[in-house]
Amino acid sequence: MERWQPVSVLSNIRRGEVAGVRIGGHEVVLWREDAQAATLYAWEDRCPHRGMRLSFGFVRDDALGCLYHGWQFGGAARCRLIPAHPRVRVPASIHVRTYTVREHAGLAWVSMEGAEDFPHQQADWPDHAQPVRTVHVHAPVGQVRHAVGLAPDGGMAWHGPVGLAVHEPVAGQAMLHVVRAADGPSALTLSHWAERLRDAVEGGAQTAPVMAELAAGATA
């Protein structure tokens, strides 16, 4: 597995929102604070109390709350409140496993290994990429990467003003993430294009004609 995985377009994780993703079969929760800073976090999607998925939870006072019993975890991933026992000092040992997350090129990137270096930024990438859409593809991740011109080690493939990234949620499936530069085709146009590419990959058809649309600017 690559050290950094592009797991979601940032438009799916707005201030105070929670989203569950999978990375190589591992369940991860992404959530963003509701304060001005609106920091993005990536944690194991499991409450240490009863194992409930934290992605079913809620953000309140810049903490992620579990839907089951309302235990709240602050940005440091430590439990800071047990509603059934509000006066109890919560032991520091009650915490959630954390992962490293970066926001770049309109995408959320997660390192399961806690890597600090972020190698994917390139000088020729647009300074401000706008997130478009994530499309679920029922095909092996290697097949989708090959179709969009991505190297085996991941990263992003830029076709003019359109950026494409792929990650594997579970074996045999892929998530295709689409972003655009400000001067790129409209989000609606690219969304329809991504669906055509998905259909071609899943149907075993030639993907070259669909990809040629980007090279020829036919999606503009």
PyMOL commands that set and color helices and strands:
alter all, ss='L'
color gray80, all
select helices_A, chain A and resi 10-12+54-56+141-148+187-203+208-216
alter helices_A, ss='H'
color red, helices_A
select strands_A, chain A and resi 5-9+18-23+26-32+40-44+58-60+63-65+72-73+79-81+98-104+107-111+130-137+157-159+162-167+174-180
alter strands_A, ss='S'
color yellow, strands_A
deselect
rebuild
show_as cartoon
